[in-house]
Amino acid sequence: MSVPLPPSDAPATAPTNPPVDSPAKVSIDAPAKLSVDAPSKEPVDTPATVTDAAAQVTSSTTTAASISSTTAVSKIPGRSTIPDDATSNPHHLIKRGEVVGFKNPYPSWSHSVGFGTILRRVVWPTITGEVKQPDTTPPTVPVVKPEWLPDRESSDKIRATWLGHACYYVEYPSGLRILFDPVFEDRCSPFTFMGPKRYTPRPCDIKDIPIVDAVVISHSHYDHLSHSSILEVQKYHPEAQFFVGLGLETWFRKSGLNHVTELDWWEDADLTVTVKDGDKQRDISARISCLPCQHTSARTLWDKDTTLWCSWAVRSAEKSVWFGGDTGYRGVPYLPPGVDDYGDELEHLPRCPQFKQIGDLRGPFDLGLIPIGAYSPRAAFSPMHANPFDSVEIFKDTQCKRAMGIHWGTWALTSEEVMEPPRVLKEALRRKGIAEEGVFDVCKIGESREF
């Protein structure tokens, strides 16, 4: 989550922090230069072609001297596996017969996280001293240089590498390579001189990632969607296909990206990657599924909730990953300090039913990438941001066999201490009788785990 700010006509600027392979060090100096994270006015040429009749997007690239790949996307007509209460699209806002926006359709979205809520639950408590800003002084989260698999056939396991915040690079044993929510900028803001700044540097550059077949975007907030980062992906990985929620395709095309597929909740698309190595050729197949979550969206002060927020499932060769993106689970009212909002007296608070629906209809999953941070004060952010207790419930509901925590360790978006989420995660696991390590874990930024 990041607070939307007014747009600017200045050109986008690239990330300024260099990659590192050591524990994070924070520089407090920032360049006083304006940057906008809005669509580029000049289209970027790509090799992609769109065939409307076939509802298919194709592109190609050469990944090595004798190895090349092409990608093709086919959107699956209709929605074959969907909950009964979702068939009427209750998350759509309709005006004059057209979809003009989106909403969270369940009582677990107890209140909107708007200006009034932020003023009452964040700004004023900060002024009075009730809410304190987190200390981002290093050391915080260790940062290491990522190590990639040498080729597409090097492992029979899922290999997942955390690149900070919600960004994960996942290497499938099928050979598929997926990048989730890439944001490599210094600040998650429309500007380079204001807004949340990294307190841990990025572990690598986009150009260092060897192969990207597809990029999956959860929603439009600046800590999940970066204009300069997607252009960097296209520059160094022109074959990459982009998967986005309903309403975001126009933004991507105005930014110069042509091979983008837009999906609604419970819709699916098939991705085929054809790899050619000399005279040898093989296809890598994947099913990309757009699934619900409980959140919101905005790029400016004037486009709130006009594009869809999503979680995603990616399956390839019997291996599956569920990406939570950014989500809440249950809205919590204001409580006195020290009150456990998962205590018996608050058991009645509604829980978002969509995660159990995902688990029942699309699970189980080999790996879940589940948000655990940016949740305090709970009275302000609980409808849209899970805390670790919520995260464990989501883990169980979605039927993930293993999980890694995301949405923490990069920008101080809310008031909890920066190292609190992994500590509370262990407590939440212990309370549910789940092992504190080896089931739902966290790792260093840049570190890879296999599943």
C-alpha positions in Angstrom: 0.0 0.0 0.0 1.2 3.5 -0.8 -0.6 6.8 -0.5 -1.6 8.0 -4.0 -0.3 11.5 -4.9 -1.2 13.9 -7.7 0.4 13.0 -11.1 3.1 15.0 -12.8 4.1 15.5 -16.4 7.8 14.9 -15.7 9.5 11.8 -17.2 9.9 8.7 -15.1 13.3 8.2 -13.6 15.1 4.9 -13.1 16.1 3.5 -9.7 19.0 5.2 -8.1 20.3 2.8 -5.4 23.0 0.3 -6.5 22.5 -3.4 -5.9 24.4 -4.8 -2.9 25.3 -8.2 -1.6 25.7 -7.2 2.1 23.5 -6.3 5.0 21.4 -3.2 4.2 22.8 0.3 4.7 20.5 3.2 4.3 21.4 6.5 2.8 19.2 9.5 3.9 20.2 11.6 0.9 17.7 11.7 -1.9 17.9 13.5 -5.2 15.5 16.5 -5.5 14.1 15.4 -8.9 10.5 15.0 -9.9 9.4 11.7 -11.3 6.0 10.5 -12.3 4.9 6.9 -12.4 2.4 7.4 -15.1 2.2 5.9 -18.6 4.9 7.0 -21.0 3.8 9.3 -23.9 6.0 7.5 -26.4 5.3 3.8 -27.1 8.0 1.3 -26.7 8.5 -0.9 -29.7 8.2 -4.6 -28.9 8.2 -7.7 -31.0 4.7 -8.6 -29.7 1.8 -9.1 -32.0 -1.9 -9.4 -31.0 -4.4 -11.5 -32.8 -7.8 -10.5 -31.6 -9.6 -13.4 -33.3 -7.5 -15.9 -31.5 -7.4 -13.9 -28.2 -3.7 -14.6 -28.2 -0.6 -12.6 -27.6 2.8 -13.8 -28.9 6.4 -12.6 -28.6 9.9 -13.9 -29.1 13.4 -13.3 -27.9 16.9 -14.8 -28.1 18.2 -15.8 -24.6 21.6 -17.1 -25.6 23.7 -17.5 -28.7 21.8 -20.7 -29.8 18.7 -20.6 -27.5 15.6 -18.6 -28.2 12.1 -18.6 -26.9 8.6 -17.5 -28.0 5.6 -17.0 -25.7 1.9 -17.2 -26.5 -1.1 -16.4 -24.3 -4.6 -17.7 -24.8 -7.4 -16.5 -22.6 -9.8 -19.2 -21.5 -13.4 -18.3 -22.4 -15.8 -18.2 -19.4 -15.1 -19.2 -15.8 -15.5 -22.9 -15.2 -14.5 -23.1 -11.5 -16.1 -20.3 -9.6 -18.1 -20.0 -6.3 -21.8 -19.6 -6.7 -21.8 -16.2 -4.9 -19.2 -14.8 -7.4 -21.1 -15.6 -10.6 -23.0 -12.3 -10.5 -19.7 -10.3 -10.1 -20.6 -8.6 -6.8 -17.2 -6.9 -6.9 -18.1 -4.8 -10.0 -19.4 -1.3 -9.7 -21.8 -0.7 -12.6 -22.9 2.6 -13.9 -25.1 2.9 -17.0 -24.5 -0.7 -17.8 -20.7 -0.5 -17.7 -18.1 -1.5 -15.2 -16.7 1.8 -13.8 -14.9 0.4 -10.7 -14.6 -2.3 -8.1 -15.4 -3.0 -4.5 -14.8 -5.6 -1.8 -18.1 -7.4 -1.6 -18.0 -9.0 1.9 -18.6 -7.8 5.5 -14.9 -8.4 6.3 -14.3 -5.1 4.5 -15.6 -3.3 7.6 -14.5 0.2 6.6 -12.8 2.1 3.8 -9.2 3.1 4.4 -9.8 6.7 3.3 -8.5 10.2 4.3 -10.7 10.4 7.4 -9.5 7.0 8.7 -5.9 8.0 8.1 -6.4 11.3 9.9 -8.2 9.8 12.9 -6.2 6.6 13.3 -2.7 7.5 12.0 -2.0 11.3 11.8 -3.6 12.4 15.1 -2.2 9.4 17.1 1.2 10.3 15.7 0.9 13.9 16.7 -0.2 12.9 20.3 2.6 10.3 20.5 0.3 7.3 20.7 1.7 6.0 17.4 5.4 6.2 16.8 7.4 5.9 13.5 9.5 2.7 13.1 13.2 2.8 13.4 14.8 1.8 10.1 18.4 2.2 11.3 20.5 -0.8 10.1 21.0 -3.6 10.7 17.5 -4.7 9.7 16.8 -7.3 7.0 20.0 -8.9 5.6 20.4 -8.4 1.8 22.4 -10.9 -0.3 23.2 -11.2 -4.0 20.7 -13.6 -5.7 22.0 -16.8 -7.3 19.9 -18.1 -10.3 19.7 -21.5 -11.7 22.1 -22.0 -14.7 19.4 -23.1 -17.1 15.8 -24.0 -17.4 16.4 -27.7 -16.6 18.6 -27.5 -13.5 16.1 -28.4 -10.7 13.1 -30.6 -10.1 11.8 -28.2 -7.4 10.3 -24.8 -7.3 13.0 -22.2 -6.5 11.7 -18.9 -5.2 13.9 -15.8 -4.7 12.7 -12.9 -2.6 13.7 -9.6 -4.2 12.2 -7.4 -1.5 8.7 -6.3 -0.4 6.2 -8.3 -2.6 8.6 -9.1 -5.4 9.4 -12.7 -6.0 11.2 -14.5 -8.8 10.0 -18.1 -9.2 11.9 -20.7 -11.2 9.6 -23.7 -11.9 11.0 -27.2 -12.6 9.2 -27.1 -15.9 11.6 -24.3 -16.9 9.0 -21.5 -16.5 10.3 -18.2 -15.0 7.8 -15.8 -13.4 8.4 -12.4 -11.8 5.8 -11.1 -9.3 5.2 -7.4 -8.6 8.6 -6.0 -9.6 9.4 -2.6 -8.1 13.0 -1.8 -8.2 12.8 2.0 -7.6 14.2 3.8 -4.6 10.8 5.2 -3.5 7.3 3.7 -4.0 5.9 7.0 -4.9 5.2 9.2 -8.0 8.2 11.3 -7.0 11.9 10.6 -6.4 12.2 13.2 -3.6 9.2 12.3 -1.4 7.3 9.2 -0.3 8.4 6.0 1.4 12.1 5.3 0.7 13.9 2.0 0.8 15.6 1.1 4.1 17.0 -2.0 2.5 18.6 -1.8 -1.0 17.5 -3.9 -3.8 19.6 -7.0 -4.2 20.0 -6.9 -7.9 18.9 -5.0 -11.1 16.3 -6.3 -13.5 18.9 -6.7 -16.1 20.6 -9.3 -13.8 17.6 -11.6 -13.9 18.5 -14.2 -16.6 15.0 -15.2 -17.9 11.5 -13.7 -17.5 8.7 -15.4 -19.3 5.8 -13.6 -17.5 5.2 -10.8 -15.0 2.2 -10.9 -12.7 0.9 -7.7 -11.2 -1.4 -7.8 -8.1 -2.7 -4.2 -8.3 -1.8 -0.6 -9.1 -0.4 0.8 -5.8 3.1 2.2 -6.2 4.8 -0.5 -3.9 3.5 -3.2 -6.3 3.5 -1.5 -9.8 6.4 0.6 -11.0 6.3 2.4 -14.3 10.1 2.4 -14.7 10.5 -1.2 -13.6 8.0 -2.6 -16.1 9.8 -0.6 -18.8 13.1 -2.1 -17.6 11.6 -5.6 -17.8 10.5 -5.0 -21.4 13.9 -3.6 -22.3 15.9 -6.6 -21.0 13.2 -9.3 -21.4 11.1 -8.3 -24.5 9.5 -11.7 -24.6 7.8 -11.3 -21.2 4.0 -11.5 -21.0 2.3 -9.3 -18.4 -0.8 -10.4 -16.5 -2.9 -7.7 -14.8 -6.3 -7.3 -13.2 -9.3 -5.8 -15.0 -8.9 -2.2 -15.9 -5.1 -2.1 -16.0 -4.5 -3.2 -19.6 -5.1 0.4 -20.9 -2.4 1.8 -18.5 0.1 -0.8 -19.7 -0.6 -0.2 -23.4 -0.3 3.6 -22.9 3.0 2.8 -21.3 4.1 1.0 -24.5 3.6 -2.6 -23.5 1.7 -4.5 -26.1 1.7 -8.1 -24.8 -0.5 -7.7 -21.7 -3.4 -9.9 -20.7 -6.2 -8.5 -18.5 -8.3 -10.8 -16.3 -11.2 -10.6 -13.9 -11.4 -12.7 -10.7 -11.8 -16.4 -11.4 -10.7 -16.1 -15.0 -7.8 -18.1 -16.5 -5.3 -17.9 -19.3 -2.8 -20.4 -20.7 0.8 -19.4 -21.3 3.0 -21.4 -23.7 6.7 -20.8 -23.8 8.4 -22.4 -26.8 12.2 -22.9 -26.2 14.4 -23.6 -29.2 18.0 -24.8 -28.7 19.5 -25.4 -32.2 17.4 -28.1 -33.8 15.7 -29.0 -30.5 12.4 -27.5 -29.4 10.1 -27.9 -26.4 7.0 -26.2 -25.0 6.6 -25.1 -21.4 2.9 -24.7 -20.4 1.3 -22.8 -17.5 -2.1 -21.9 -16.4 -2.4 -18.4 -15.0 -5.4 -17.8 -12.8 -6.7 -14.4 -11.5 -8.2 -14.8 -8.1 -9.7 -12.6 -5.4 -8.2 -10.7 -2.5 -9.4 -7.9 -0.2 -7.7 -4.6 -1.0 -8.1 -1.4 -3.0 -6.3 0.4 -5.9 -5.2 3.9 -7.0 -2.4 5.6 -8.9 -3.7 9.2 -8.3 -6.2 11.0 -6.1 -8.8 10.6 -8.8 -8.7 6.9 -9.9 -9.4 5.1 -6.6 -10.8 1.6 -7.2 -11.0 1.9 -10.9 -8.7 -1.1 -11.5 -9.0 -4.5 -10.0 -6.8 -5.9 -7.2 -6.0 -9.6 -7.4 -4.2 -12.6 -6.0 -2.9 -15.1 -8.6 -2.2 -18.8 -9.1 0.4 -20.0 -11.5 0.5 -23.8 -12.3 3.1 -25.5 -14.5 3.9 -29.2 -14.7 2.0 -30.1 -11.6 3.7 -27.4 -9.5 1.7 -24.5 -8.2 2.3 -21.1 -6.5 -0.4 -18.8 -5.0 0.6 -15.2 -4.9 -1.3 -13.2 -2.3 -0.1 -9.8 -3.5 -1.6 -7.4 -1.0 -4.6 -8.2 1.1 -6.6 -7.9 4.2 -8.6 -10.6 6.0 -10.8 -9.1 8.6 -11.6 -5.6 9.6 -10.7 -4.8 13.3 -12.2 -1.8 15.2 -10.2 0.4 17.5 -9.0 -1.5 20.6 -7.1 -0.4 23.7 -3.4 -1.2 23.6 -2.6 -4.8 24.5 -6.0 -6.3 23.5 -5.7 -9.4 21.4 -8.0 -9.0 18.3 -7.9 -12.8 17.9 -9.3 -13.3 21.4 -12.5 -15.1 22.1 -14.5 -11.8 22.5 -13.7 -10.8 18.9 -14.2 -14.2 17.3 -17.4 -12.8 15.8 -15.6 -10.4 13.4 -16.3 -11.5 9.8 -13.5 -13.1 7.9 -13.0 -12.8 4.1 -14.5 -16.0 2.6 -12.6 -15.7 -0.6 -9.5 -17.4 0.6 -11.2 -20.6 1.6 -13.0 -20.5 -1.8 -9.6 -20.3 -3.4 -8.3 -23.2 -1.4 -11.4 -25.4 -2.0 -11.7 -24.6 -5.8 -8.1 -24.0 -6.9 -5.9 -25.5 -4.2 -3.9 -27.0 -2.8 -0.7 -25.1 -3.7 2.9 -26.1 -3.3 3.9 -22.6 -2.3 2.1 -19.5 -1.0 3.6 -16.0 -1.2 1.6 -14.4 1.6 1.8 -10.8 2.9 2.7 -10.4 6.6 3.5 -6.7 7.0 2.2 -3.0 6.9 -0.6 -3.6 9.3 -0.4 -1.1 12.2 -2.5 0.6 13.5 -4.9 -2.2 13.0 -8.0 0.1 13.3 -6.7 1.9 10.2 -5.2 -0.8 8.0 -6.7 -4.2 9.0 -9.4 -4.3 6.2 -6.7 -4.1 3.5 -3.5 -5.4 5.1 -3.1 -8.8 6.9 -1.1 -9.0 10.0 0.8 -12.3 10.7 -2.2 -13.8 12.6 -4.3 -13.1 9.5 -1.6 -14.5 7.3 -1.6 -17.8 9.0 -5.4 -18.0 8.6 -5.0 -17.2 4.9 -2.3 -19.9 4.6 -4.7 -22.4 6.0 -7.7 -21.3 4.0 -5.8 -21.4 0.7 -4.4 -24.8 1.4 -0.8 -23.9 0.8 1.7 -26.6 1.7 4.5 -24.2 2.4 4.6 -20.4 2.4 7.0 -17.4 2.4 6.2 -14.0 4.0 6.1 -11.0 1.7 5.1 -7.3 1.9 7.7 -6.3 4.6 11.4 -5.5 4.9 11.7 -2.8 2.2 9.6 0.3 2.8 8.3 1.5 6.2 4.7 2.0 5.1 3.0 1.7 8.5 4.0 2.0 12.2 5.0 -1.5 13.3 8.7 -2.0 13.9 10.3 -3.2 10.8 11.4 -6.6 12.3 8.1 -7.2 14.1 6.3 -9.2 11.3 8.6 -12.2 11.3 8.6 -12.3 15.1 4.8 -12.1 15.3 4.5 -14.7 12.5 6.3 -17.3 14.7 3.9 -16.5 17.6 0.9 -16.9 15.2 2.2 -20.2 14.0 2.8 -21.5 17.5 -0.7 -20.5 18.5 -2.1 -22.7 15.7 0.2 -25.6 16.5 2.3 -25.2 13.4 6.0 -25.5 13.4 7.7 -22.1 13.7 10.2 -22.9 11.0 10.0 -25.0 7.9 6.4 -24.4 7.0 5.7 -20.7 6.8 9.0 -18.8 6.7 10.8 -15.6 6.0 14.2 -15.2 4.4 17.0 -12.7 3.5 16.3 -10.4 0.6 18.0 -12.0 -2.4 17.8 -15.5 -0.8 16.4 -18.5 -2.6 14.4 -21.3 -1.1 13.4 -24.6 -2.8 10.0 -26.4 -2.5 
